[in-house]
Amino acid sequence: MKRILQIVLLVAMTAVLTSCNIKYSEGSRVGVVQKLSKKGFFCQTYEGEMLVNTTSTAFPEKFKFSVADTVTLVKVEAALASTKPVQMEYQQLLLRPPCSPDSPYQITDVEYIDGTSTTANATGGSGTDTN
């Protein structure tokens, strides 16, 4: 009986940990990055806010997000410094692993609405894509 319980517990833990990498949703949002901060005591993450619908309403909606990696972090920092509208690609995981960010929305890419590159602006370039 004890052995069966151990096997069931092992299978349940494996199922939970593997489902942490399953995407629940993915999409994009357009707006202006308003805030970016590093949060956490043991597990530090970058959390931010983007104002959505800044032109159509007096009270824009806030989209809270987390930054997935350092390459994306550089792009978000450039968008914050420029105050220009950007399109952010995000994904939402089915289950969040331990030590996960506050927001369920993980930003995976950032582009300016006018088609210029956020990485060129972050590195002091001209801000235009050469592709």
C-alpha positions as a Markdown table, in Angstrom:
| # | Residue | x | y | z |
|---|---|---|---|---|
| 1 | Met | 0.0 | 0.0 | 0.0 |
| 2 | Lys | 2.8 | 2.4 | 0.9 |
| 3 | Arg | 4.6 | 1.6 | -2.4 |
| 4 | Ile | 1.4 | 2.4 | -4.4 |
| 5 | Leu | 1.0 | 5.7 | -2.6 |
| 6 | Gln | 4.6 | 6.6 | -3.5 |
| 7 | Ile | 4.1 | 5.8 | -7.1 |
| 8 | Val | 0.8 | 7.8 | -7.3 |
| 9 | Leu | 2.6 | 10.8 | -5.6 |
| 10 | Leu | 5.5 | 10.6 | -8.0 |
| 11 | Val | 3.2 | 10.5 | -11.1 |
| 12 | Ala | 1.2 | 13.4 | -9.7 |
| 13 | Met | 4.3 | 15.5 | -9.1 |
| 14 | Thr | 5.7 | 14.7 | -12.5 |
| 15 | Ala | 2.4 | 15.7 | -14.1 |
| 16 | Val | 2.3 | 19.1 | -12.3 |
| 17 | Leu | 6.0 | 19.9 | -13.1 |
| 18 | Thr | 5.6 | 19.1 | -16.8 |
| 19 | Ser | 2.4 | 21.1 | -17.1 |
| 20 | Cys | 4.3 | 24.2 | -15.9 |
| 21 | Asn | 5.8 | 24.4 | -19.4 |
| 22 | Ile | 2.5 | 24.1 | -21.3 |
| 23 | Lys | 1.2 | 27.3 | -22.8 |
| 24 | Tyr | -2.3 | 28.2 | -21.8 |
| 25 | Ser | -2.5 | 31.2 | -24.1 |
| 26 | Glu | -0.4 | 33.5 | -26.3 |
| 27 | Gly | -1.0 | 36.8 | -28.0 |
| 28 | Ser | 0.0 | 40.4 | -28.2 |
| 29 | Arg | -0.9 | 43.8 | -26.6 |
| 30 | Val | -0.3 | 47.3 | -27.8 |
| 31 | Gly | 0.4 | 50.2 | -25.5 |
| 32 | Val | 3.0 | 52.3 | -23.8 |
| 33 | Val | 5.3 | 50.8 | -21.1 |
| 34 | Gln | 4.8 | 52.7 | -17.9 |
| 35 | Lys | 6.7 | 50.8 | -15.3 |
| 36 | Leu | 9.5 | 48.2 | -14.9 |
| 37 | Ser | 10.9 | 47.0 | -11.7 |
| 38 | Lys | 12.9 | 44.1 | -10.2 |
| 39 | Lys | 11.0 | 42.3 | -7.5 |
| 40 | Gly | 11.6 | 39.5 | -5.1 |
| 41 | Phe | 13.7 | 38.4 | -2.2 |
| 42 | Phe | 14.9 | 34.9 | -3.1 |
| 43 | Cys | 13.6 | 34.7 | -6.7 |
| 44 | Gln | 14.0 | 38.0 | -8.4 |
| 45 | Thr | 12.0 | 38.8 | -11.5 |
| 46 | Tyr | 11.3 | 41.8 | -13.6 |
| 47 | Glu | 7.7 | 43.0 | -13.5 |
| 48 | Gly | 6.1 | 45.8 | -15.5 |
| 49 | Glu | 3.0 | 47.7 | -16.5 |
| 50 | Met | 1.8 | 48.8 | -19.9 |
| 51 | Leu | -1.0 | 51.3 | -20.5 |
| 52 | Val | -3.4 | 49.9 | -23.1 |
| 53 | Asn | -5.9 | 52.1 | -25.0 |
| 54 | Thr | -4.1 | 55.3 | -24.2 |
| 55 | Thr | -5.8 | 57.3 | -27.0 |
| 56 | Ser | -9.4 | 56.1 | -26.9 |
| 57 | Thr | -10.3 | 56.4 | -23.3 |
| 58 | Ala | -9.6 | 58.8 | -20.4 |
| 59 | Phe | -8.7 | 55.9 | -18.1 |
| 60 | Pro | -6.4 | 53.5 | -19.9 |
| 61 | Glu | -6.3 | 49.8 | -18.9 |
| 62 | Lys | -3.1 | 48.5 | -17.2 |
| 63 | Phe | -1.6 | 45.3 | -18.5 |
| 64 | Lys | 0.7 | 43.8 | -15.9 |
| 65 | Phe | 3.5 | 41.6 | -17.3 |
| 66 | Ser | 6.8 | 39.8 | -16.4 |
| 67 | Val | 9.9 | 39.7 | -18.6 |
| 68 | Ala | 10.9 | 36.2 | -19.7 |
| 69 | Asp | 14.6 | 36.7 | -20.6 |
| 70 | Thr | 17.5 | 39.2 | -20.7 |
| 71 | Val | 17.2 | 39.9 | -24.4 |
| 72 | Thr | 13.5 | 40.8 | -24.0 |
| 73 | Leu | 14.5 | 42.8 | -20.8 |
| 74 | Val | 16.7 | 45.1 | -22.9 |
| 75 | Lys | 13.8 | 45.7 | -25.4 |
| 76 | Val | 11.4 | 46.5 | -22.6 |
| 77 | Glu | 13.8 | 48.9 | -21.0 |
| 78 | Ala | 14.3 | 50.7 | -24.4 |
| 79 | Ala | 10.5 | 50.9 | -24.8 |
| 80 | Leu | 10.2 | 52.4 | -21.3 |
| 81 | Ala | 12.8 | 55.0 | -22.0 |
| 82 | Ser | 11.3 | 56.0 | -25.4 |
| 83 | Thr | 7.7 | 56.3 | -24.2 |
| 84 | Lys | 6.6 | 55.2 | -27.7 |
| 85 | Pro | 3.7 | 52.7 | -28.3 |
| 86 | Val | 4.9 | 49.2 | -28.6 |
| 87 | Gln | 3.5 | 45.8 | -29.4 |
| 88 | Met | 4.4 | 43.1 | -26.9 |
| 89 | Glu | 4.1 | 39.4 | -27.6 |
| 90 | Tyr | 3.3 | 37.3 | -24.5 |
| 91 | Gln | 2.5 | 33.8 | -23.4 |
| 92 | Gln | 0.6 | 32.5 | -20.4 |
| 93 | Leu | 1.6 | 29.2 | -18.9 |
| 94 | Leu | -1.0 | 26.6 | -17.7 |
| 95 | Leu | 0.6 | 26.4 | -14.3 |
| 96 | Arg | 3.3 | 28.6 | -12.9 |
| 97 | Pro | 6.3 | 26.9 | -11.4 |
| 98 | Pro | 7.6 | 27.7 | -8.0 |
| 99 | Cys | 9.6 | 30.9 | -7.8 |
| 100 | Ser | 7.6 | 32.3 | -10.7 |
| 101 | Pro | 6.9 | 35.9 | -11.5 |
| 102 | Asp | 3.9 | 37.8 | -10.1 |
| 103 | Ser | 2.2 | 38.2 | -13.4 |
| 104 | Pro | 1.0 | 35.1 | -15.4 |
| 105 | Tyr | 1.9 | 37.0 | -18.6 |
| 106 | Gln | 5.5 | 36.5 | -19.8 |
| 107 | Ile | 6.7 | 38.9 | -22.4 |
| 108 | Thr | 8.6 | 37.2 | -25.2 |
| 109 | Asp | 9.2 | 40.0 | -27.7 |
| 110 | Val | 8.7 | 43.8 | -28.1 |
| 111 | Glu | 8.4 | 45.9 | -31.3 |
| 112 | Tyr | 7.6 | 49.5 | -31.9 |
| 113 | Ile | 4.3 | 50.1 | -33.7 |
| 114 | Asp | 6.0 | 52.2 | -36.4 |
| 115 | Gly | 8.2 | 49.1 | -37.3 |
| 116 | Thr | 11.5 | 50.3 | -35.8 |
| 117 | Ser | 13.6 | 48.0 | -33.7 |
| 118 | Thr | 13.7 | 48.3 | -29.9 |
| 119 | Thr | 17.2 | 46.8 | -29.8 |
| 120 | Ala | 18.6 | 49.5 | -32.1 |
| 121 | Asn | 17.3 | 52.2 | -29.9 |
| 122 | Ala | 18.6 | 50.4 | -26.8 |
| 123 | Thr | 22.1 | 50.3 | -28.2 |
| 124 | Gly | 22.2 | 53.8 | -29.6 |
| 125 | Gly | 21.5 | 52.9 | -33.2 |
| 126 | Ser | 19.3 | 54.7 | -35.7 |
| 127 | Gly | 16.2 | 52.8 | -34.6 |
| 128 | Thr | 15.4 | 51.4 | -38.1 |
| 129 | Asp | 15.5 | 47.8 | -39.2 |
| 130 | Thr | 18.0 | 46.9 | -41.9 |
| 131 | Asn | 16.1 | 43.8 | -42.9 |
